[in-house]
Amino acid sequence: MDSIHIWGGVALQGEVCIQGSKNATLPILAATLLTGECSYIKNCPRISDVYAMASLLRSLGCTVIWQENGLLVDSSSVKRGEMCSEAVRGMRSSLCLLGAMLGRCSEVVMEHPGGCVIGSRPIDLHIAALEQMGVEFREEAGMLKASADRLHGAEITLPKPSVGATENIILAGVMAEGDTILEGAALEPEIAALCRYLEHCGACIEGIGSSRLVIRGGRTLYGTDFEVPADRIVAGTYLLACIGTGGSIFLERAPGDELEAVIKLAERMGGKLYFSEEGIYVQGPDRPKSVERIETATYPGFPTDLQSVALAVETMGEGDTIIEEKIFENRFRIVEELRKMGACIEQLEETRVLVRGVPALHGAETEAKELRGGAALAVAGLMAQGKTCVSGCLYIYRGYENICRDLRELGARIISV
């Protein structure tokens, strides 16, 4: 199913349960390599990136079995060798296997990782940090080869917060000799989830949730049961969809404490939000208000993964909005697709656009070119009058377990084709 058909113009109503977090699941699955035992990772989303990671783990010798509510991973028979090239090329998060494989086997051979084409995402921060821990890197025939006779702790300062580099340092650090002190760690909640899983396995990590982590290395890790938290980006997508379409919805399990920047934006757009231990209730406005300026930032700022959705909503805002992308320089590939639907968007610079709100969008044939932009086109289709077709939806399925099912539960007229 490569396309989504949407008949828009319907205010969302109802409730939906938010899936497990993609960005937490993938590094946690990589971390199961370090135990050499069985771990049961509950609430894994059934998305293509998780299936790809499961295939990678199997190729390394793990037994990976889907259970009713998650994945059972037995890493007792991990072998050295190259990772499956096809899976690595298609999934940026395969890079977190770098630290895990070095921690387990002291070596790894892999192609440069892929993922969505949303801008330059060099891995120099990963390499520089791991070199401080005793890892040697070389490139041969397009392959990245890394090895360490002995991983050791180090004092590492990241020049800028990098989620992937932080994860790799943690994964290598828990298996290294001695302590690793990491300054400038990324603050994303998915990093805290990885640390909590490793603590369940017997690791000792101090400063979880802060920019300074102390990773006590050399401890024996054990398999464990662990539940992945809800996906804040999926929750934010549906929250903003309600702001764009109107209506009222309940997002069960939505992590309100991780969505502060998104919630503030939704309220400025005219939404009313109410919180409980079970989730978030969202009441959308008749028409979203324009917010003068939206800027993406590292957590706890407004997430780059929701910038495209915010852009889609503001195409029908009452007024003008400047949106500036400060994380990835190629996040505006959605602009031309939204223009097909009647949006008025002026590209001021490569990373900055001016959105002039229009009273209505109309359905059109559009194409998803990356994961979050694809989800944003689906949201635009919900807002538009008439029928919208979004092709290229394999991108969307990398991060959303069943976006059509979820939105149908909220009253949307949407199907996969």
C-alpha positions as CSV (number, residue, x, y, z in Angstrom):
1,M,0.0,0.0,0.0
2,D,1.9,3.0,-1.3
3,S,-0.8,5.7,-1.2
4,I,-3.3,7.2,1.1
5,H,-6.6,8.7,0.0
6,I,-8.3,11.3,2.1
7,W,-11.7,13.0,1.9
8,G,-11.2,16.1,4.0
9,G,-13.2,18.8,5.6
10,V,-14.3,16.7,8.6
11,A,-13.6,17.9,12.2
12,L,-11.9,15.2,14.2
13,Q,-13.8,13.6,17.1
14,G,-13.1,10.6,19.3
15,E,-10.1,9.0,21.0
16,V,-7.0,7.1,20.0
17,C,-4.3,5.3,21.8
18,I,-0.7,6.5,21.0
19,Q,1.7,3.9,19.9
20,G,5.1,3.1,21.4
21,S,7.9,5.5,20.5
22,K,9.9,4.8,17.4
23,N,12.9,6.8,18.5
24,A,13.0,5.1,21.9
25,T,12.5,1.5,20.5
26,L,15.3,1.5,18.0
27,P,18.3,2.3,20.4
28,I,16.7,0.0,23.1
29,L,16.6,-2.9,20.6
30,A,20.3,-2.1,19.8
31,A,21.1,-2.2,23.5
32,T,19.7,-5.8,23.8
33,L,22.9,-6.9,22.1
34,L,24.8,-6.0,25.3
35,T,23.1,-8.4,27.6
36,G,23.8,-11.7,25.9
37,E,20.4,-12.8,27.3
38,C,16.7,-12.5,26.6
39,S,14.9,-9.2,26.8
40,Y,11.2,-8.5,26.3
41,I,10.7,-5.0,24.9
42,K,7.0,-4.2,25.3
43,N,5.0,-1.7,23.4
44,C,7.2,-1.8,20.3
45,P,5.4,-0.1,17.4
46,R,4.8,-2.3,14.4
47,I,6.5,0.0,11.9
48,S,8.9,-0.6,9.1
49,D,11.9,0.8,10.9
50,V,11.4,-1.6,13.8
51,Y,11.0,-4.5,11.3
52,A,14.3,-3.5,9.7
53,M,16.0,-3.3,13.1
54,A,14.7,-6.8,13.9
55,S,16.1,-8.1,10.6
56,L,19.5,-6.5,11.4
57,L,19.5,-8.1,14.9
58,R,18.7,-11.5,13.3
59,S,21.5,-11.1,10.8
60,L,23.9,-10.6,13.7
61,G,22.8,-13.9,15.3
62,C,19.9,-12.8,17.6
63,T,16.6,-14.6,17.9
64,V,13.9,-12.0,17.5
65,I,10.2,-13.0,17.9
66,W,7.1,-10.8,17.9
67,Q,4.9,-11.4,20.9
68,E,1.4,-10.0,21.5
69,N,2.7,-6.8,23.0
70,G,6.3,-6.4,21.8
71,L,9.5,-8.1,20.8
72,L,11.4,-10.9,22.5
73,V,15.1,-10.6,21.7
74,D,17.7,-13.3,22.6
75,S,21.2,-12.0,22.0
76,S,23.1,-15.0,23.5
77,S,24.4,-16.1,20.1
78,V,25.6,-12.8,18.6
79,K,28.3,-13.3,16.0
80,R,30.8,-10.9,14.5
81,G,30.2,-9.9,10.9
82,E,28.8,-7.3,8.6
83,M,25.4,-5.8,9.0
84,C,22.8,-6.3,6.3
85,S,23.5,-3.5,3.8
86,E,19.9,-3.0,2.6
87,A,18.6,-2.4,6.1
88,V,21.5,-0.1,7.0
89,R,21.0,2.0,3.9
90,G,17.3,2.5,4.6
91,M,17.4,3.3,8.3
92,R,19.5,6.1,9.9
93,S,18.9,4.6,13.4
94,S,21.0,1.5,12.4
95,L,23.9,3.8,13.4
96,C,23.1,3.1,17.1
97,L,24.3,-0.5,16.5
98,L,27.8,1.0,16.1
99,G,28.2,1.6,19.9
100,A,26.3,-1.6,20.8
101,M,28.4,-3.9,18.5
102,L,31.6,-2.3,19.7
103,G,30.5,-2.9,23.3
104,R,29.5,-6.5,22.6
105,C,32.0,-7.7,19.9
106,S,34.7,-5.0,19.9
107,E,34.2,-4.6,16.1
108,V,31.7,-3.7,13.5
109,V,31.5,-3.4,9.7
110,M,28.6,-1.5,8.2
111,E,27.7,0.8,5.3
112,H,27.1,4.5,6.0
113,P,23.6,4.6,7.4
114,G,20.6,6.0,5.4
115,G,17.2,7.2,6.3
116,C,15.1,10.2,5.2
117,V,16.8,12.8,3.0
118,I,16.2,15.8,5.1
119,G,19.6,17.3,5.1
120,S,23.2,16.7,6.0
121,R,23.6,14.4,8.9
122,P,27.3,13.6,9.3
123,I,28.6,11.0,11.7
124,D,31.8,12.8,12.6
125,L,30.6,13.4,16.2
126,H,30.0,9.7,16.7
127,I,33.5,8.9,15.3
128,A,35.3,11.5,17.3
129,A,33.7,10.5,20.6
130,L,34.3,6.8,20.1
131,E,37.9,7.4,19.1
132,Q,38.4,8.9,22.5
133,M,37.2,5.6,23.9
134,G,39.8,3.6,22.1
135,V,38.0,2.8,18.8
136,E,39.9,2.8,15.5
137,F,38.0,3.6,12.3
138,R,38.8,3.0,8.7
139,E,37.0,3.0,5.4
140,E,37.4,0.2,2.9
141,A,35.4,-0.2,-0.3
142,G,32.7,2.0,0.9
143,M,32.4,0.2,4.2
144,L,32.9,1.7,7.6
145,K,35.0,-0.5,9.8
146,A,35.5,0.1,13.5
147,S,37.4,-2.0,16.1
148,A,38.6,-1.6,19.7
149,D,41.1,-3.9,21.4
150,R,39.9,-2.4,24.7
151,L,37.1,0.1,25.1
152,H,37.9,2.5,27.9
153,G,36.1,5.3,29.6
154,A,36.8,8.9,28.6
155,E,35.8,12.5,29.3
156,I,33.9,13.6,26.2
157,T,32.4,16.9,25.4
158,L,30.0,17.1,22.4
159,P,30.3,20.4,20.6
160,K,26.5,20.3,20.0
161,P,23.8,18.0,21.3
162,S,23.5,15.0,19.1
163,V,20.9,12.3,19.9
164,G,22.7,9.6,17.9
165,A,26.2,10.4,19.2
166,T,24.8,10.5,22.8
167,E,23.3,7.1,22.3
168,N,26.4,5.6,20.9
169,I,28.5,6.9,23.7
170,I,26.1,5.5,26.3
171,L,26.0,2.1,24.6
172,A,29.8,1.9,24.4
173,G,30.3,3.4,27.8
174,V,28.3,0.8,29.8
175,M,30.7,-1.9,28.4
176,A,33.9,0.1,28.6
177,E,36.5,-0.2,31.4
178,G,36.2,2.7,33.8
179,D,33.9,5.7,33.7
180,T,32.8,7.8,30.9
181,I,31.8,11.4,31.6
182,L,29.8,13.0,28.8
183,E,29.2,16.7,28.7
184,G,26.8,18.3,26.3
185,A,24.5,15.2,26.0
186,A,21.3,15.6,24.1
187,L,18.2,15.9,26.3
188,E,15.6,14.0,24.3
189,P,13.3,11.8,26.3
190,E,14.3,8.8,24.1
191,I,17.8,9.0,25.6
192,A,16.4,8.8,29.1
193,A,14.3,5.8,28.0
194,L,17.5,4.1,26.8
195,C,19.3,4.8,30.1
196,R,16.3,3.4,32.1
197,Y,16.4,0.2,30.0
198,L,20.1,-0.2,30.6
199,E,19.6,0.5,34.3
200,H,17.0,-2.3,34.4
201,C,19.7,-4.5,32.9
202,G,22.2,-3.6,35.7
203,A,24.0,-0.6,34.3
204,C,24.8,2.5,36.4
205,I,24.2,5.8,34.7
206,E,24.1,9.1,36.7
207,G,22.5,12.3,35.6
208,I,19.7,10.8,33.4
209,G,17.7,13.6,31.8
210,S,20.5,16.2,32.1
211,S,23.3,17.3,29.7
212,R,26.0,15.7,31.9
213,L,26.0,11.9,32.1
214,V,28.4,9.7,34.1
215,I,28.4,6.2,32.7
216,R,29.9,3.7,35.1
217,G,31.4,1.0,32.8
218,G,32.4,-2.6,33.1
219,R,29.2,-4.0,34.8
220,T,27.6,-7.2,33.8
221,L,24.3,-6.6,32.1
222,Y,21.3,-8.9,32.2
223,G,18.2,-9.4,30.1
224,T,15.0,-7.8,31.4
225,D,11.4,-6.8,30.6
226,F,10.9,-3.1,29.6
227,E,8.0,-1.1,28.3
228,V,8.7,1.5,25.6
229,P,7.0,4.9,26.4
230,A,4.5,6.5,24.0
231,D,5.6,8.3,20.9
232,R,5.6,12.0,21.5
233,I,5.9,12.8,17.7
234,V,2.9,10.7,16.8
235,A,0.9,12.3,19.7
236,G,2.0,15.7,18.5
237,T,1.0,14.9,14.9
238,Y,-2.6,14.0,16.0
239,L,-2.8,16.9,18.4
240,L,-1.9,19.4,15.6
241,A,-4.2,17.6,13.2
242,C,-7.1,18.5,15.6
243,I,-5.9,22.1,15.7
244,G,-6.0,22.2,11.9
245,T,-9.4,20.5,11.5
246,G,-11.3,21.6,14.6
247,G,-13.3,19.2,16.7
248,S,-12.2,17.5,19.9
249,I,-10.2,14.4,20.6
250,F,-8.6,12.4,23.4
251,L,-5.0,11.2,23.0
252,E,-4.7,8.2,25.3
253,R,-1.2,7.7,26.7
254,A,0.0,11.0,25.1
255,P,3.2,12.1,27.1
256,G,2.1,15.6,28.0
257,D,5.3,16.2,30.0
258,E,7.4,15.7,26.8
259,L,5.2,17.9,24.6
260,E,5.5,21.3,26.4
261,A,6.7,23.2,23.3
262,V,4.0,21.6,21.1
263,I,1.3,22.2,23.7
264,K,2.3,25.9,23.9
265,L,2.2,26.3,20.1
266,A,-1.2,24.5,19.9
267,E,-2.6,26.9,22.6
268,R,-1.3,29.9,20.7
269,M,-3.0,28.5,17.6
270,G,-6.3,28.7,19.5
271,G,-6.5,25.1,20.9
272,K,-7.7,24.3,24.4
273,L,-6.0,21.4,26.1
274,Y,-6.7,19.5,29.2
275,F,-4.5,16.9,30.9
276,S,-4.9,13.8,33.0
277,E,-2.9,10.8,33.9
278,E,-4.5,8.9,31.0
279,G,-3.6,11.4,28.3
280,I,-4.5,14.7,26.7
281,Y,-7.9,16.1,25.7
282,V,-7.6,18.5,22.7
283,Q,-10.3,20.9,21.5
284,G,-9.5,22.6,18.2
285,P,-10.5,26.1,17.1
286,D,-12.9,26.8,14.2
287,R,-9.8,28.0,12.3
288,P,-6.2,28.0,13.6
289,K,-4.6,31.3,14.5
290,S,-1.4,32.2,12.9
291,V,1.6,32.3,15.2
292,E,4.1,35.0,14.3
293,R,7.2,32.8,14.4
294,I,7.9,29.1,14.8
295,E,11.5,27.9,15.2
296,T,12.7,24.3,15.7
297,A,15.2,23.5,18.3
298,T,16.8,20.6,20.2
299,Y,14.7,19.3,23.0
300,P,13.0,20.8,25.0
301,G,12.4,23.2,22.1
302,F,9.9,22.7,19.3
303,P,10.8,19.4,17.6
304,T,12.0,19.4,14.0
305,D,10.0,16.2,13.4
306,L,6.8,18.3,13.9
307,Q,7.8,21.3,11.9
308,S,6.2,20.0,8.7
309,V,2.9,19.3,10.5
310,A,2.9,22.8,12.0
311,L,3.6,24.2,8.6
312,A,0.6,22.3,7.2
313,V,-1.7,23.6,9.9
314,E,-0.6,27.2,9.5
315,T,-1.5,27.2,5.7
316,M,-5.0,27.9,7.0
317,G,-4.0,30.2,9.8
318,E,-5.5,33.6,10.2
319,G,-2.5,35.7,9.3
320,D,1.1,35.2,8.5
321,T,3.7,32.9,10.0
322,I,7.5,32.7,9.6
323,I,8.8,29.2,10.1
324,E,12.5,28.7,10.6
325,E,14.2,25.2,10.5
326,K,17.3,25.2,12.7
327,I,18.0,21.4,12.8
328,F,18.0,20.1,9.2
329,E,18.4,22.3,6.2
330,N,16.2,20.2,3.8
331,R,12.9,20.0,5.8
332,F,10.9,22.2,3.4
333,R,10.5,19.6,0.6
334,I,6.8,19.6,1.5
335,V,6.3,23.2,0.3
336,E,5.7,22.5,-3.3
337,E,3.2,19.7,-2.5
338,L,1.2,22.1,-0.2
339,R,1.1,24.7,-2.9
340,K,-0.7,22.2,-5.1
341,M,-3.4,22.3,-2.5
342,G,-3.7,26.1,-2.6
343,A,-1.3,27.0,0.2
344,C,0.5,30.3,0.0
345,I,4.1,29.7,1.0
346,E,7.1,31.9,0.2
347,Q,10.5,30.4,0.5
348,L,12.6,33.2,2.0
349,E,15.8,31.1,2.5
350,E,16.7,27.5,2.4
351,T,15.7,27.1,6.0
352,R,13.0,29.8,6.4
353,V,9.5,30.2,4.9
354,L,6.7,32.7,5.1
355,V,3.2,31.1,5.3
356,R,0.3,33.3,4.5
357,G,-2.9,31.7,5.7
358,V,-5.7,31.0,3.2
359,P,-9.4,30.4,4.1
360,A,-9.4,26.9,2.6
361,L,-7.2,24.2,1.0
362,H,-8.4,21.9,-1.8
363,G,-7.6,18.3,-2.5
364,A,-4.8,17.4,-4.8
365,E,-2.4,14.6,-5.9
366,T,0.7,14.9,-3.7
367,E,3.8,12.9,-3.0
368,A,5.5,12.2,0.4
369,K,9.3,12.6,0.1
370,E,10.2,11.9,3.7
371,L,8.6,10.5,6.8
372,R,7.4,13.6,8.7
373,G,6.6,15.6,5.5
374,G,4.4,12.6,4.5
375,A,2.4,12.7,7.7
376,A,2.0,16.5,7.3
377,L,0.5,16.0,3.9
378,A,-2.0,13.6,5.4
379,V,-2.9,16.3,7.9
380,A,-3.3,18.8,5.1
381,G,-5.6,16.4,3.4
382,L,-7.8,16.2,6.5
383,M,-8.0,20.0,6.4
384,A,-8.7,20.3,2.7
385,Q,-12.0,20.3,0.8
386,G,-12.4,17.3,-1.5
387,K,-10.1,14.4,-2.1
388,T,-6.3,14.3,-1.5
389,C,-4.1,11.5,-2.6
390,V,-0.7,11.1,-0.9
391,S,1.7,8.8,-2.7
392,G,5.1,7.6,-1.5
393,C,3.6,6.5,1.8
394,L,6.3,3.9,2.6
395,Y,8.0,6.8,4.2
396,I,5.1,7.4,6.5
397,Y,5.0,3.8,7.5
398,R,8.5,4.1,8.9
399,G,7.2,6.0,11.8
400,Y,3.4,5.5,12.1
401,E,2.1,2.1,12.9
402,N,-1.2,2.7,11.2
403,I,-1.9,6.3,10.6
404,C,-5.1,5.6,8.6
405,R,-6.6,3.4,11.3
406,D,-5.7,6.0,14.0
407,L,-7.3,8.9,12.1
408,R,-10.4,6.8,11.2
409,E,-10.8,6.3,14.9
410,L,-11.0,10.0,15.1
411,G,-13.7,10.2,12.4
412,A,-11.5,11.0,9.4
413,R,-12.4,9.6,6.0
414,I,-9.1,8.1,5.0
415,I,-7.9,4.8,3.5
416,S,-4.6,3.1,2.4
417,V,-4.5,2.0,-1.2
